[in-house]
Amino acid sequence: MIGSGYTRWLLALASLALALPALAQGRGTLNCKIQENGESASGTISLLEGETEVARGTCGRPLSVPAGNYTAVLALDGALDGPEQRKPVTVAAGKGGEVSADFATGILEVKIQRKGRRAAGMAIIRRDGKQIGTLGSGVAAHLSEGTYEVVARYRKQEKRFEAVRVTRGERVSLDAAFE
C-alpha cells in the first residue's frame, strides 16, 4: 500500500513537472511605467479583458498574465482626482512587454483667512459639475491638468472660484478671505 501510494505520488509529481513548461509558455509579463509631468511616479495597473479584470499590480513590478489582448488601465497614485489612462496592450507567450503613461498635473492650494488671519475651513473641488474631493485650508493637492470650480467654506460662508485653470507643472494658490 505505501509503495503504490508513493509511486502514484511520484508519477503525479513527474507529470506536473512535464506540464509546467507548457503552462509557462502560455504566459507573458507586462511592466508598467508611470510618470507625472515627465518624472518617475508611482501608480498601479489593472488589465481588463472586456470588462473583466484579469490582473492587478503595482507599476515597477512585472505582472505575469496569460498571453492575450487586453486594455491596460494605468492610474497615478496621490492625485486628488484619481486620473487614469487606458491603453490597448498585447502580451505574448513567453515574452515581456511594457506600457507607460505620463500624467500632466499641477498643484492647487486654497488658503482660507478670516479678518487677515489663517482660518480653518475647507475647499470643495469640482470638475464638470462633479465633486472631485475636498481640501483643508492650506493643504496642497495634485490635480490633473484642466479647469475646476472651487468653493471655499468658512463656517456658513462660501466663496466661489469659477474656471480655475490647473496647468502641467504649475502651482495655483487661491486666497479666500472672509470677514
Rosetta blueprint (number, residue, H / E / L):
1 M L
2 I H
3 G H
4 S H
5 G H
6 Y H
7 T H
8 R H
9 W H
10 L H
11 L H
12 A H
13 L H
14 A H
15 S H
16 L H
17 A H
18 L H
19 A H
20 L H
21 P H
22 A H
23 L H
24 A H
25 Q H
26 G L
27 R E
28 G E
29 T E
30 L E
31 N E
32 C E
33 K E
34 I E
35 Q E
36 E E
37 N L
38 G L
39 E E
40 S E
41 A L
42 S L
43 G E
44 T E
45 I E
46 S E
47 L E
48 L E
49 E E
50 G L
51 E L
52 T E
53 E E
54 V E
55 A E
56 R E
57 G E
58 T E
59 C L
60 G L
61 R L
62 P L
63 L E
64 S E
65 V E
66 P E
67 A L
68 G E
69 N E
70 Y E
71 T E
72 A E
73 V E
74 L E
75 A E
76 L E
77 D L
78 G L
79 A E
80 L L
81 D L
82 G L
83 P L
84 E E
85 Q E
86 R E
87 K E
88 P E
89 V E
90 T E
91 V E
92 A L
93 A L
94 G L
95 K L
96 G E
97 G E
98 E E
99 V E
100 S E
101 A E
102 D E
103 F E
104 A L
105 T E
106 G E
107 I E
108 L E
109 E E
110 V E
111 K E
112 I E
113 Q E
114 R E
115 K L
116 G L
117 R E
118 R E
119 A L
120 A L
121 G L
122 M E
123 A E
124 I E
125 I E
126 R E
127 R E
128 D L
129 G L
130 K E
131 Q E
132 I E
133 G E
134 T E
135 L E
136 G E
137 S L
138 G L
139 V L
140 A E
141 A E
142 H E
143 L E
144 S E
145 E L
146 G E
147 T E
148 Y E
149 E E
150 V E
151 V E
152 A E
153 R E
154 Y E
155 R L
156 K L
157 Q E
158 E E
159 K E
160 R E
161 F E
162 E E
163 A E
164 V E
165 R E
166 V E
167 T L
168 R L
169 G L
170 E L
171 R E
172 V E
173 S E
174 L E
175 D E
176 A E
177 A E
178 F E
179 E L
